[in-house]
């Protein structure tokens, strides 16, 4: 099984500006790469980590326990982190880390059906407790809905043709496995597309994964709650891996760090209330050449950082 390598690890940890006595959230625990580094820097502080993947929770618990006991892991979708914290009487934290990459073990675990490189039942659930699977999407969504999912989340120019072919085939027999789906996609795409670099099924598989796990809906909800949850001088670091996610992050950060004109009389002096409560830290960070060579999965990564100036 491939070992998961945390992307932009040092840059993310540095950007969090960790205080040894602070409270920190890792909303995407994964295999614990970022969490381990946060934990090493805490003395009396606390780390609270979230992940909805049972395997991630088990593996990371062992890894973090070897460092210290100043942590808690919660198996929950990050869109619900606010209500979980409120039950613990925590309203604000000193830093939040979000790494939106799918952890490598999920791709490498053949039975999960995330990968177009191995044969498995179409599943793609990050949380195996949920009902909806990729099999359901492929075999029950209408032609219109399938096309929309592929177009919106996969940005594949053959979205309609692929959806149409899926509907024709499933009328005879359901499409059950990743390999069957890859064959459908390859059969639809013209030869010149198949010759291009990268796997021809990549965008459709991305689209299905986003739909099954409602990744963009969860991200929108989480972003607004996370910005609210920051203490003054607290920072939030988000690493995204495709343009759809990055756009949501960029827009959420811009909406709280820019002031759209003064609400007051134009002749009045600017009021402190008009100053934004957040500021962007640095520019968008991308992986170094070295990191991209060492870990090809990091190629599309972008990191954005924001700091809350005042409550």
Buried (B, 14 or more C-beta within 10 A) or exposed (E): EEEBBBBBBEBBBEBBBBBEEBBBBBBBBBBBBBBBBBBEBBEEBBBBBBBBBEBBBEBBBEBBEEBEEBBEBBBBBBBBBBEBBEEEEBEBBBBBBBBBBBBBBBBBBBEBBBBBBBEBBBBBBBBEEEEBBBBBBBBEBEEEEBBBBBBBBBBBEBBBBBBBBBBEBBEEEEBBBBBBBBBBBEEBBEEEBEEEEEBBBEBBBBBBBBBBBBBBEBBBBBBEBBBEBBBEBBBBBBBBBBEBBBEBBBEBBEBBBEEEEEEEEEEEEEEEEBEBBBBBBEEEBBBEEEBBEEBEBBEBBBBBBBBBBEE
